[in-house]
């Protein structure tokens, strides 16, 4: 149990250090409104904290790549939801 607690704290730390880049990615690159970006960040955090507790997930520092990948996927899914499945016309997103 204490291993789970320490891994959860480590996941919080990794996520916290990555948060500025996550925020920038969602707001600037995916152009999410501030409030929606916060909700997406929360969803990504929940996914990451669960992913970190999975057996065999390894070193959490090395999980930054899956964390950023999940952030980008969440940004794409946001627009898919917002546009009701229609393709995004803005090629910069």
C-alpha positions as CSV (number, residue, x, y, z in Angstrom):
1,X,0.0,0.0,0.0
2,X,2.8,2.5,0.8
3,X,4.3,1.8,-2.6
4,X,1.0,2.9,-4.2
5,X,1.1,6.1,-2.1
6,X,4.7,6.8,-3.0
7,X,4.0,6.1,-6.7
8,X,0.9,8.4,-6.6
9,X,3.0,11.2,-5.1
10,X,5.7,10.6,-7.7
11,X,3.0,10.8,-10.4
12,X,1.7,14.1,-8.9
13,X,5.3,15.4,-9.0
14,X,5.9,14.4,-12.6
15,X,2.5,15.8,-13.7
16,X,3.1,19.0,-11.8
17,X,6.5,19.6,-13.5
18,X,4.9,18.8,-16.9
19,X,1.8,21.0,-16.3
20,X,3.2,24.3,-17.8
21,X,3.9,22.5,-21.1
22,X,0.5,20.7,-20.9
23,X,-1.2,24.0,-20.4
24,X,0.7,25.6,-23.3
25,X,0.0,22.7,-25.6
26,X,-3.8,22.7,-24.9
27,X,-4.2,26.5,-25.0
28,X,-1.8,27.5,-27.8
29,X,-1.4,24.5,-30.0
30,X,-4.9,23.1,-29.7
31,X,-6.6,26.4,-29.0
32,X,-8.8,25.2,-26.2
33,X,-10.7,27.9,-24.2
34,X,-9.1,28.3,-20.7
35,X,-12.0,26.6,-18.8
36,X,-12.1,23.7,-21.2
37,X,-8.3,23.3,-21.1
38,X,-8.5,23.0,-17.3
39,X,-11.1,20.2,-17.6
40,X,-9.0,18.4,-20.1
41,X,-5.9,18.8,-17.8
42,X,-7.9,17.2,-15.0
43,X,-8.9,14.3,-17.3
44,X,-5.3,13.8,-18.4
45,X,-4.1,13.9,-14.7
46,X,-6.7,11.2,-13.8
47,X,-5.5,9.0,-16.6
48,X,-1.8,9.5,-15.8
49,X,-2.3,8.9,-12.0
50,X,-4.0,5.6,-12.8
51,X,-1.5,4.6,-15.5
52,X,1.3,5.2,-13.0
53,X,-0.2,2.7,-10.6
54,X,-0.4,-0.1,-13.1
55,X,1.9,-3.0,-12.4
56,X,5.0,-2.8,-14.6
57,X,4.5,0.9,-15.5
58,X,8.2,1.5,-14.7
59,X,10.0,4.7,-13.9
60,X,7.6,7.6,-13.8
61,X,10.2,10.1,-15.2
62,X,10.3,8.0,-18.4
63,X,6.5,8.2,-18.6
64,X,6.6,11.9,-19.6
65,X,6.3,10.9,-23.3
66,X,3.1,8.9,-22.8
67,X,1.8,11.9,-20.7
68,X,2.4,14.4,-23.5
69,X,1.1,11.9,-26.0
70,X,-2.1,11.6,-23.9
71,X,-2.3,15.4,-23.8
72,X,-2.2,15.7,-27.5
73,X,-4.8,12.9,-28.0
74,X,-7.1,14.7,-25.5
75,X,-6.7,17.9,-27.4
76,X,-7.7,16.1,-30.7
77,X,-10.6,14.4,-29.0
78,X,-11.8,17.7,-27.6
79,X,-12.2,19.1,-31.0
80,X,-13.8,16.0,-32.4
81,X,-16.4,16.3,-29.6
82,X,-16.8,20.1,-30.1
83,X,-17.3,19.6,-33.9
84,X,-19.5,16.6,-33.4
85,X,-17.2,14.4,-35.3
86,X,-16.6,16.8,-38.2
87,X,-13.0,17.2,-39.3
88,X,-11.1,20.2,-38.0
89,X,-10.7,22.8,-40.7
90,X,-7.8,24.6,-39.1
91,X,-4.7,22.8,-40.2
92,X,-2.7,24.3,-37.3
93,X,-4.7,22.2,-34.8
